[in-house]
């Protein structure tokens, strides 16, 4: 039977999808990309913020229509929306045939069998949010030359705006030997870049080894033949240790890049968010990272319009952005999520104001990115080739400063043909706000 798989939301969700795809293929299913041909459609959903929920619901409704116009026999919903709104899905989305929670994706085959064999039954698979799902083989959907390596599930933080701990559970690290075995298999399959992900990577190992073990894991990952780059995402600033910084600075395979979500800079807002840092802490850790690795690319994310934020606080944030000069920055309007503490507060910010503040933050960062990119003109940098734009005759690549899907590109001119996954040295010749232009160094 043919299965269409739709994976929404974050890269951590994508890893779950890739494990489910592996299970399907191992049990004789064929993966297809045509909705009208699919016998089974699986939607791995996101519900982190309102926009993500709307996207998930819209996909479910649109795909469910193929029960009338296509071959669809089973529509299965997995992931965060399934975990969080099980009863609502059952009552309001009649096209859904089965629901699988965030810690139960290894039940997909059972769900398919039950739906196809017992008409009218809508099974729900939701294990308690403890332990870890049983991982099988992965089928990469990232092109095969880079892969996300998930090292933990859940989160122990209780930020007042965030629903994740309630739909993913408390922090559970994957055993180091399991992670290393998966990384070695990925390398054997041709993966050259590992992107380390979890809801929070910096506290890896505290639950099973009694201490922060990310540096130890990174050192071991660096020993794997075939891996060129290792990139760290979702590193909470208060958990970044000198040991981790030294590990990053001393291991040639680790990109001088870190994704460090700070959410804001105003101390009152940070306290209201339930964050464990203040402005001085953020400035201190950023300075330590830059001192150890002067070429490090710092990426962060911000929330605009958190309850209680004022125009004065917003202006403080704009000045902070100008002073800090983050290499990469994303900003999002605060999303009022049912079940979170902040959603119950009366001091909500008007939607128009949130949107204006978010736009002003991104305009501020645009000028910084432009200046940062200009400083690279004339430099030669290693580039990871992603593909080609045939109509323009140029290749698309990423530098160590660029995480797939969220950062920029470098557009590469080359007299010789380049292939995806190839590393080449490129001399930067031009730039715009977010991307670079360069020539392959002969």
VENNOR-V461855 format. One record per pair of residues at least 24 apart in sequence whose ideal C-beta (glycine too) atoms are under 10 Angstrom apart, sorted by the first residue. I is the first residue (numbers start at 1). GAP is how many residues later the second one is. Records with the same first field share a line. If there is no record, write none. Layout:
I: GAP ; GAP
This chain:
1: 27 ; 28 ; 29 ; 31 ; 37 ; 38 ; 39 ; 70 ; 72 ; 73 ; 111 ; 115
2: 27 ; 28 ; 29 ; 30 ; 31 ; 32 ; 35 ; 36 ; 37 ; 38 ; 39 ; 69 ; 70
3: 26 ; 27 ; 28 ; 29 ; 35 ; 36 ; 37 ; 38 ; 39 ; 71 ; 73 ; 105 ; 109
4: 27 ; 28 ; 29 ; 30 ; 31 ; 32 ; 33 ; 34 ; 35 ; 36 ; 37 ; 38 ; 39 ; 59 ; 62 ; 66 ; 68 ; 71
5: 24 ; 26 ; 27 ; 28 ; 33 ; 35 ; 36 ; 37 ; 38 ; 39 ; 71 ; 73 ; 103 ; 134 ; 136
6: 29 ; 35 ; 36 ; 37 ; 38 ; 39 ; 50 ; 53 ; 54 ; 56 ; 57 ; 71
7: 35 ; 36 ; 37 ; 38 ; 39 ; 71 ; 72 ; 134
8: 35 ; 36 ; 37 ; 38 ; 39 ; 44 ; 45 ; 47 ; 48 ; 51 ; 71 ; 72 ; 73
9: 35 ; 36 ; 37 ; 38 ; 39 ; 43 ; 46 ; 47 ; 70 ; 71 ; 72
10: 36 ; 38 ; 42 ; 69 ; 70 ; 138 ; 154 ; 187 ; 189 ; 223 ; 224
11: 131 ; 136 ; 137 ; 138 ; 139 ; 184 ; 186 ; 222 ; 223 ; 392 ; 393 ; 394 ; 395
12: 34 ; 68 ; 90 ; 136 ; 138 ; 140 ; 141 ; 152 ; 156 ; 185 ; 186 ; 187 ; 221 ; 222
13: 31 ; 32 ; 33 ; 35 ; 65 ; 66 ; 67 ; 89 ; 92 ; 135 ; 137
14: 30 ; 126 ; 127 ; 128 ; 133 ; 134 ; 136 ; 183 ; 391
15: 90 ; 120 ; 123 ; 125 ; 126 ; 132 ; 133 ; 134 ; 135 ; 167 ; 182
16: 28 ; 62 ; 63 ; 84 ; 86 ; 87 ; 89 ; 90 ; 92 ; 117 ; 119 ; 122 ; 134 ; 137
17: 25 ; 26 ; 27 ; 61 ; 62 ; 88 ; 121 ; 122 ; 124
18: 26 ; 117 ; 119 ; 120 ; 121 ; 122 ; 123 ; 124 ; 129 ; 130 ; 132
19: 86 ; 87 ; 89 ; 114 ; 115 ; 116 ; 117 ; 118 ; 119 ; 120 ; 131 ; 163
20: 24 ; 56 ; 58 ; 80 ; 85 ; 86 ; 87 ; 88 ; 89 ; 113 ; 116 ; 118 ; 119
21: 87 ; 115 ; 116 ; 117 ; 118 ; 119 ; 120
22: 113 ; 114 ; 115 ; 116 ; 117 ; 118
23: 82 ; 83 ; 84 ; 85 ; 86 ; 111 ; 112 ; 113 ; 114 ; 115 ; 116
24: 84 ; 85 ; 88 ; 112 ; 115
25: 111 ; 112 ; 114
26: 83 ; 110 ; 111 ; 113
27: 81 ; 82 ; 85 ; 86 ; 109
29: 80 ; 83
31: 108 ; 110
32: 39
34: 32 ; 36 ; 37
35: 27 ; 28 ; 30 ; 31 ; 34 ; 35 ; 36 ; 37
36: 30 ; 33 ; 34 ; 35 ; 36
37: 29 ; 33 ; 34 ; 35
38: 25 ; 28 ; 32 ; 33 ; 34 ; 35 ; 36 ; 37
39: 27 ; 31 ; 32 ; 33 ; 34 ; 35 ; 73 ; 77
40: 31 ; 32 ; 33 ; 34 ; 35 ; 36 ; 57 ; 68 ; 71 ; 72 ; 75 ; 76
41: 25 ; 26 ; 29 ; 31 ; 32 ; 33 ; 34 ; 35 ; 36 ; 54 ; 56
42: 32 ; 33 ; 34 ; 35 ; 36 ; 37 ; 56 ; 58 ; 63 ; 66 ; 69 ; 70
43: 32 ; 33 ; 34 ; 35 ; 36 ; 38 ; 39 ; 53
44: 32 ; 33 ; 34 ; 35 ; 36 ; 37 ; 38 ; 56 ; 58 ; 61 ; 64
45: 32 ; 33 ; 34 ; 35 ; 36 ; 37 ; 38 ; 39 ; 40 ; 44 ; 54 ; 57
46: 33 ; 34 ; 35
47: 32 ; 33 ; 34 ; 35 ; 36 ; 37 ; 38 ; 116 ; 117 ; 120 ; 290
48: 32 ; 33 ; 36 ; 114 ; 115 ; 116 ; 119 ; 284 ; 287 ; 289
49: 112 ; 113 ; 114 ; 254 ; 283 ; 284 ; 285 ; 286 ; 287 ; 288
50: 283 ; 285 ; 286 ; 287 ; 288
51: 281 ; 282 ; 284
52: 28 ; 29 ; 283
53: 27 ; 28 ; 31 ; 32 ; 282 ; 284
55: 26
56: 24 ; 25 ; 26 ; 29 ; 33
57: 24 ; 28 ; 31 ; 32 ; 35 ; 36
60: 29 ; 33 ; 35 ; 36
61: 32 ; 34 ; 35
62: 33
63: 32 ; 33
64: 29 ; 30 ; 31 ; 32 ; 33
65: 30
66: 29
67: 28 ; 30
68: 27
72: 25
73: 24 ; 39 ; 42 ; 43 ; 46
74: 24 ; 37 ; 38 ; 39 ; 40 ; 41 ; 42
75: 40
76: 24 ; 32 ; 35 ; 36 ; 39 ; 47 ; 49
77: 34
78: 24 ; 26 ; 27 ; 29 ; 30 ; 33 ; 47
79: 26 ; 88
80: 83 ; 84 ; 87 ; 88
81: 86
82: 42 ; 43 ; 44 ; 85
83: 43 ; 46 ; 83 ; 84 ; 85 ; 86
84: 79 ; 82 ; 83 ; 84 ; 253 ; 254 ; 255
85: 82 ; 253
86: 38 ; 40
87: 37
89: 33 ; 35
90: 32 ; 34
94: 28
96: 26
97: 24 ; 25 ; 26
98: 24 ; 25 ; 26 ; 27
99: 24 ; 25 ; 26 ; 27
100: 24 ; 25 ; 26 ; 27
101: 24 ; 25 ; 26 ; 27 ; 28 ; 32 ; 66 ; 67
102: 24 ; 25 ; 27 ; 31 ; 51 ; 52 ; 62 ; 65 ; 66 ; 67
103: 24 ; 25 ; 26 ; 27 ; 28 ; 29 ; 30 ; 50 ; 51 ; 64 ; 65 ; 66 ; 69
104: 24 ; 25 ; 29
105: 28 ; 29 ; 30
106: 26 ; 27 ; 28 ; 29 ; 30
107: 26 ; 27
109: 27
127: 42
128: 41
129: 24 ; 25 ; 36 ; 37 ; 38 ; 39 ; 40 ; 41 ; 43
130: 24 ; 39 ; 40 ; 42
131: 38 ; 41
132: 37 ; 40 ; 41 ; 42 ; 43 ; 46
135: 39 ; 43 ; 47
137: 45 ; 48
138: 44 ; 47 ; 48 ; 51
140: 46 ; 49 ; 50 ; 51
142: 49 ; 51 ; 53 ; 262 ; 263
143: 47 ; 48 ; 243 ; 244 ; 261 ; 277 ; 278
144: 42 ; 45 ; 46 ; 47 ; 48 ; 276 ; 277
145: 44 ; 45 ; 46 ; 47 ; 48 ; 83 ; 239 ; 240 ; 241 ; 274 ; 275 ; 276 ; 277 ; 278
146: 40 ; 45 ; 46 ; 47 ; 48 ; 49 ; 82 ; 83 ; 85 ; 238 ; 240 ; 252 ; 257 ; 258 ; 274 ; 275
147: 35 ; 36 ; 38 ; 39 ; 40 ; 42 ; 43 ; 44 ; 45 ; 46 ; 47 ; 48
148: 38 ; 45 ; 46 ; 47 ; 48 ; 49 ; 83 ; 85 ; 256
149: 25 ; 30 ; 31 ; 33 ; 34 ; 37 ; 42 ; 44 ; 45 ; 46 ; 47 ; 48 ; 49 ; 52 ; 68 ; 72 ; 81 ; 82
150: 24 ; 29 ; 32 ; 45 ; 46 ; 47 ; 48 ; 49 ; 51
151: 24 ; 25 ; 27 ; 28 ; 31 ; 32 ; 45 ; 46 ; 47 ; 50 ; 53 ; 54 ; 62 ; 63 ; 66 ; 70
152: 27 ; 44 ; 45 ; 46 ; 47 ; 48 ; 49 ; 51 ; 52 ; 53 ; 54 ; 55 ; 56 ; 62 ; 82
153: 45 ; 46
154: 44 ; 45 ; 46 ; 53
155: 43 ; 44 ; 45 ; 48 ; 79 ; 81
156: 43 ; 44 ; 47 ; 50 ; 51
157: 42 ; 43 ; 46 ; 79 ; 81 ; 82 ; 117 ; 118 ; 119
158: 116 ; 182 ; 183
159: 102 ; 104 ; 114 ; 115 ; 116 ; 117 ; 144 ; 181 ; 182 ; 183
160: 111 ; 112 ; 113 ; 114 ; 115 ; 146 ; 147 ; 180 ; 181 ; 182 ; 183 ; 184 ; 185
161: 102 ; 111 ; 112 ; 113 ; 114 ; 142 ; 145 ; 146 ; 173 ; 174 ; 175 ; 176 ; 179 ; 180 ; 181 ; 182
162: 37 ; 101 ; 111 ; 112 ; 173 ; 175 ; 177 ; 178 ; 179 ; 180
163: 172 ; 174 ; 175 ; 176 ; 177 ; 180
164: 35 ; 36 ; 173 ; 176
165: 34 ; 175
166: 171 ; 173 ; 174
167: 172
168: 31
169: 30
170: 37
171: 27 ; 28 ; 29 ; 32 ; 33 ; 35 ; 36
172: 26 ; 35 ; 36
173: 25 ; 30 ; 31 ; 32 ; 33 ; 34 ; 35 ; 36 ; 40 ; 41 ; 44
174: 24 ; 30 ; 31 ; 34 ; 43
175: 30 ; 33 ; 34
176: 28 ; 29 ; 32 ; 33 ; 37 ; 40 ; 41 ; 44 ; 45
177: 43
179: 25 ; 38 ; 41 ; 42
180: 37 ; 40 ; 41 ; 43 ; 44
183: 34 ; 37 ; 38 ; 40 ; 41 ; 43 ; 44 ; 47
184: 37 ; 39 ; 40 ; 41 ; 42 ; 43
186: 38 ; 40 ; 41
187: 34 ; 37 ; 38 ; 39 ; 40 ; 41
188: 36 ; 37 ; 38
189: 37
190: 36 ; 231
191: 33 ; 35 ; 36 ; 37 ; 230
192: 34 ; 35 ; 36 ; 37 ; 192 ; 229 ; 230 ; 231
193: 34 ; 35 ; 36 ; 37 ; 38 ; 60 ; 62 ; 191 ; 205 ; 207 ; 210 ; 211 ; 228 ; 230
194: 24 ; 27 ; 28 ; 30 ; 33 ; 34 ; 35 ; 36 ; 37 ; 38 ; 59 ; 60
195: 34 ; 35 ; 36 ; 37 ; 38 ; 60 ; 64 ; 208 ; 209
196: 25 ; 34 ; 35 ; 36 ; 37 ; 38 ; 39 ; 58 ; 63
197: 34 ; 35 ; 36 ; 37 ; 62
198: 35 ; 36 ; 37
199: 35 ; 37
200: 33 ; 34 ; 35 ; 36 ; 39 ; 61
201: 31 ; 32 ; 33 ; 34 ; 35 ; 38 ; 43 ; 57 ; 58
202: 30 ; 32 ; 33 ; 34 ; 35 ; 36 ; 37 ; 38 ; 39 ; 42 ; 56 ; 58
203: 32 ; 33 ; 35 ; 36
204: 35
206: 33
211: 32
212: 27 ; 28 ; 29 ; 31 ; 32
214: 25 ; 26 ; 27 ; 29 ; 30 ; 33
215: 26 ; 27 ; 28 ; 29 ; 30 ; 31 ; 32 ; 33 ; 35 ; 36
216: 27 ; 31
217: 30
218: 26 ; 29 ; 30 ; 33 ; 35 ; 36
219: 28 ; 31 ; 32 ; 35
221: 30 ; 32 ; 33
222: 25 ; 28 ; 29 ; 30 ; 31 ; 32
223: 28 ; 30
224: 29
227: 26
228: 24 ; 25 ; 27 ; 154 ; 156 ; 193 ; 195
229: 24 ; 25 ; 26 ; 28 ; 153 ; 155 ; 169 ; 171 ; 194
230: 24 ; 25 ; 27
231: 24 ; 25 ; 26 ; 27 ; 28 ; 169 ; 171 ; 172 ; 173
232: 25 ; 26 ; 27 ; 28 ; 171
233: 24 ; 25 ; 26 ; 27 ; 28 ; 66 ; 170 ; 173
234: 24 ; 25 ; 26 ; 27 ; 67
235: 24 ; 25 ; 26 ; 50 ; 54 ; 64
236: 24 ; 25 ; 26 ; 39 ; 40 ; 41 ; 49
237: 24 ; 25 ; 26 ; 38 ; 39 ; 40 ; 44 ; 45 ; 46 ; 47 ; 48 ; 49 ; 52 ; 63
238: 24 ; 37 ; 38 ; 39 ; 40 ; 43 ; 44 ; 47
239: 37 ; 38 ; 46
240: 45 ; 46 ; 48 ; 49
241: 44 ; 47
242: 46 ; 50
244: 45
245: 40 ; 43 ; 44 ; 46 ; 47 ; 48 ; 51
246: 46
248: 41 ; 44 ; 45 ; 48
249: 40 ; 42 ; 43 ; 44 ; 47
250: 42
254: 39 ; 146
255: 38 ; 41 ; 42 ; 144 ; 145 ; 146 ; 147 ; 148
256: 33 ; 34 ; 36 ; 37 ; 38 ; 39 ; 40 ; 41 ; 42 ; 144 ; 145
257: 36 ; 38 ; 39 ; 40 ; 41 ; 42 ; 70 ; 71 ; 142 ; 143 ; 144 ; 145 ; 146 ; 150
258: 27 ; 28 ; 31 ; 35 ; 38 ; 39 ; 40 ; 41 ; 42
259: 38 ; 39 ; 40 ; 41 ; 42 ; 69 ; 71 ; 144 ; 147 ; 148
260: 25 ; 26 ; 29 ; 38 ; 39 ; 40 ; 41 ; 66
261: 38 ; 39 ; 40 ; 41 ; 42 ; 69
262: 24 ; 36 ; 38 ; 39 ; 40 ; 41 ; 58 ; 62 ; 64 ; 67
263: 37 ; 38 ; 39 ; 40 ; 41 ; 43 ; 68 ; 69 ; 71
264: 38 ; 39 ; 40 ; 42 ; 45 ; 49 ; 50 ; 52 ; 53 ; 56
265: 35 ; 37 ; 48 ; 51 ; 52 ; 53 ; 54 ; 55 ; 56 ; 58 ; 59
266: 40 ; 42 ; 43 ; 44 ; 46 ; 47 ; 48 ; 50 ; 51 ; 54
267: 46 ; 49
268: 40 ; 41 ; 42 ; 45
269: 34 ; 37 ; 38 ; 39 ; 40 ; 41 ; 44 ; 45 ; 47 ; 48
270: 36
272: 34 ; 35 ; 36 ; 37 ; 69 ; 70 ; 73 ; 75
273: 30 ; 33 ; 34 ; 35 ; 61 ; 68 ; 69
274: 66 ; 67 ; 68
279: 37 ; 38 ; 41 ; 45
282: 38 ; 42
283: 37 ; 40 ; 41
286: 38 ; 39 ; 40
287: 37
290: 35
295: 32 ; 84 ; 86 ; 105 ; 106
296: 31 ; 104 ; 105
297: 29 ; 30 ; 31 ; 75 ; 102 ; 103 ; 104 ; 105 ; 106 ; 110
298: 26 ; 27 ; 28 ; 29 ; 30 ; 31 ; 103
299: 27 ; 28 ; 29 ; 30 ; 31 ; 102 ; 103 ; 104 ; 107 ; 108
300: 24 ; 26 ; 27 ; 28 ; 29 ; 30 ; 31 ; 65
301: 25 ; 27 ; 28 ; 29 ; 30 ; 31 ; 105
302: 24 ; 27 ; 28 ; 29 ; 30 ; 55 ; 56 ; 59 ; 60 ; 63
303: 28 ; 29 ; 30 ; 31 ; 32 ; 39 ; 51 ; 54 ; 55 ; 58
304: 27 ; 28 ; 29 ; 30 ; 45 ; 49 ; 50 ; 51 ; 52 ; 53 ; 54 ; 55 ; 56 ; 57 ; 58
305: 27 ; 28 ; 29 ; 30 ; 31 ; 43 ; 44 ; 45 ; 46 ; 47 ; 48 ; 49 ; 50 ; 51 ; 52 ; 53
306: 27 ; 28 ; 36 ; 39 ; 41 ; 42 ; 43 ; 48 ; 51
307: 27 ; 29 ; 34 ; 35 ; 36 ; 37 ; 38 ; 39 ; 40 ; 41 ; 42
308: 34 ; 37 ; 38 ; 39 ; 40 ; 41
309: 25 ; 38 ; 40 ; 44 ; 45 ; 48
310: 37 ; 39 ; 43
311: 42 ; 46
313: 44
314: 35 ; 39 ; 40 ; 42 ; 43 ; 44 ; 46 ; 47
315: 42 ; 45
317: 40 ; 43 ; 44 ; 47
318: 39 ; 42 ; 43 ; 45 ; 46 ; 47
319: 45
320: 44
321: 39 ; 40 ; 41 ; 43 ; 44 ; 46 ; 47
322: 42 ; 43 ; 45 ; 46
324: 44
325: 40 ; 43 ; 44 ; 46 ; 47
326: 39 ; 42 ; 43 ; 46
327: 38 ; 41 ; 42 ; 45 ; 46 ; 74 ; 75 ; 80 ; 81
328: 37 ; 40 ; 41 ; 44 ; 73 ; 74 ; 75 ; 78 ; 79 ; 80 ; 106
329: 32 ; 33 ; 35 ; 36 ; 37 ; 39 ; 40
330: 28 ; 31 ; 32 ; 35 ; 76 ; 77
331: 26 ; 27 ; 28 ; 29 ; 30 ; 31 ; 33 ; 34
332: 26 ; 29
333: 24 ; 25 ; 26
334: 24
365: 68 ; 69
366: 67 ; 68
367: 66
368: 65
369: 38 ; 39 ; 62 ; 63 ; 64 ; 65 ; 66
370: 61 ; 62 ; 63 ; 64
371: 60 ; 62
372: 29 ; 59 ; 61 ; 62
373: 28 ; 35 ; 37 ; 55 ; 57 ; 58 ; 59 ; 60 ; 61 ; 62 ; 63 ; 64
374: 54 ; 56 ; 57 ; 58 ; 62
375: 53 ; 56
376: 25 ; 34 ; 51 ; 52 ; 53 ; 54 ; 55 ; 60 ; 62
377: 50 ; 51 ; 52 ; 53 ; 54 ; 59 ; 60 ; 61
378: 49 ; 50 ; 51
379: 47 ; 48 ; 49 ; 57 ; 59
380: 45 ; 46 ; 47 ; 48 ; 58 ; 59 ; 61
381: 29 ; 43 ; 44 ; 45 ; 46 ; 47 ; 55 ; 57 ; 60
382: 41 ; 42 ; 43 ; 44 ; 59
383: 26 ; 27 ; 29 ; 35 ; 39 ; 40 ; 41 ; 42 ; 43 ; 45 ; 53 ; 55 ; 57 ; 58
384: 26 ; 36 ; 37 ; 38 ; 39 ; 40
385: 25 ; 27 ; 29 ; 33 ; 34 ; 35 ; 36 ; 37 ; 38 ; 39 ; 41 ; 55
386: 24 ; 26 ; 32 ; 34 ; 35 ; 36
387: 31 ; 32 ; 33 ; 34
388: 24 ; 26 ; 29 ; 30 ; 31 ; 32
394: 43 ; 44
395: 24 ; 25 ; 27 ; 29 ; 31 ; 43 ; 45
396: 24 ; 39
397: 25 ; 26 ; 27 ; 29 ; 39 ; 41 ; 43
398: 38
399: 27 ; 29 ; 37 ; 39
401: 35
402: 32 ; 33 ; 34
407: 27 ; 28
408: 24 ; 25 ; 26 ; 27 ; 28
409: 25 ; 26 ; 27 ; 28
410: 25 ; 26 ; 27 ; 28
411: 24 ; 25 ; 26 ; 27
412: 24 ; 25 ; 26 ; 27 ; 28
413: 24 ; 25 ; 26 ; 27
414: 24 ; 25 ; 26 ; 27 ; 28
415: 24 ; 25 ; 27
416: 24 ; 26
